[in-house]
């Protein structure tokens, strides 16, 4: 059992923001546990974690499955002895349609990943952080600028991201007695494969379709590392990082 380095669990670590954050945490001195649906992409993230002595453990995990989440944190505890940071990042979208064209199955699929999955991981992390010695840790939830201002045709995604804000605030309050800090990062248009369509054209509030600026995902990773490395006596409660010229301020 290795306790020399702080330990971070990153969900949705197989690509995009999750991969960038996991690699940056590793480079910042963390041992990382990589969770996501596909083992092969997690292995690619693990291979990118290099440049220092440390461990990157890839565990295929469906965050909507309670038993899979339990196994993720059991293996983390058995391997490293503790958890210092959870980056609650796994997320999903639905088709960009109005609510009357959305199926219940599409709604549930987004809720299961974005909200129930975040709840299950936060619950498991909270339980482990409360029981370990020294007690405590940090949960960082990936919200979205949609948690404040929705884009068109985003009912399931926006609803779940509003809920993540409620989860963040509740965990911040309930974790105080156990030295568990909780924060939220709201990200606008990080340049990943998921946001590539935005560079070609995204729906706007006025009904038009226009390209939207994006920013290097490395800036998101740097922000999460900053939040993670704070002492538990300090917390970034909410942080918004976005492409400077994207249509966020002024949407409403």
Secondary structure, DSSP 4 states (H G I P E B T S, - for coil): ---SS-EEEEESTTSHHHHHHHHHHHHTT-EEEEEES-HHHHHHHHHH--SSS--EEEEE--TT-HHHHHHHHHHHHHHHS---EEEE-------S--GGG--HHHHHHHHIIIIIIHHHHHHHHHHHHHHSSS--EEEEEE--GGGTSPPTT-HHHHHHHHHHHHHHHHHHHHTGGGTEEEEEEEEE-EESGGGHHHHH-EE-TTS-EE----EEHHHHHHHHHHHHHS-TT----EEEEE-TTSS-TT--
